[in-house]
Amino acid sequence: MYLVCDGGGTKTEYLLFDRSGRIHGRSKSAGTNALFIDPTSAAEAVCFGVEDCLNQAGITAEKLLGLVLFIPGFGKALDTVKERYPSVNIRLLGDECNAYYGALGQPGGIAVLAGTGSFAVGKTREGQWVKAGGWGPLFGDKGSGYHIGVMCLEKVTWLYDRDICDTELQILTLEHLGLSDISLVRKAAYQSDFTRARVAGLSYVVAEAARKGDKVADQILERAAMALVDLASAVIRHYECSGVAVSLIGGLTGMGDLLVEKFHELLEEQLPQCKYCKPCFSPIVGAALYVMYELEHMSSLSPMFIENLIRDMEE
């Protein structure tokens, strides 16, 4: 069996499966990106998820063909996990690898991920991996939940400075932050508990305001969608064919058409050589597919493998 892990800044999923696609263990834990989380806590979270899956299957770690961690920023915590499981072949990869296979289901095309962070990744016909974005919140992550949250704060404070108050976006932002007045954002934003995840959570405030007709909120989502298309454009430069499938995945797709439809329309307008396709699977399923295609070197997967994997995921 293989055990795979899809981790980020806010949550982590684990999946234990065999070569037939049957699932023997599933688990979840807190975030494990050690760039934003204490490395010791990140390592403990991974070990918890691993042990939970092994216990569900009734096996020991020695029975694993491999433990594959798709976690950005986990390097500082990796040694702790290796010490815990010295006999296991452990690989650490970025989350772009499993996100790609989750979105497209097989090699070919481009996946754009919009979650707390953002990036685009593709694999050309020649087998070359190409990535854009993923630079983190300081000067990257355009189109992400964090980016949308920052744009939200920029706009509500910009409006306040111009004596424009009580817009839908401002009201919902204050409710979300638990503040009584926009002026209090100045102090709150620089406290230790004003984390990256908390800023990213404002993305859903923007979505709610947009649904209620707030034009500024809708403009923020338009800018985010354009930024995500721009990530795809950076990757498509390495492709020489047309009709390249592009899929949008990640937590922000939960906004539905507010973001996805904007992305779809802007993609067709800005990159006519691309075609939008709905994501096939979740990133954790993509982790299993990556193992089969890239580590087991399968040129194609049997329908039975996919059927087993998806059926067990739904149970």
Disulfide bonds with the S-S distance in Angstrom:
none
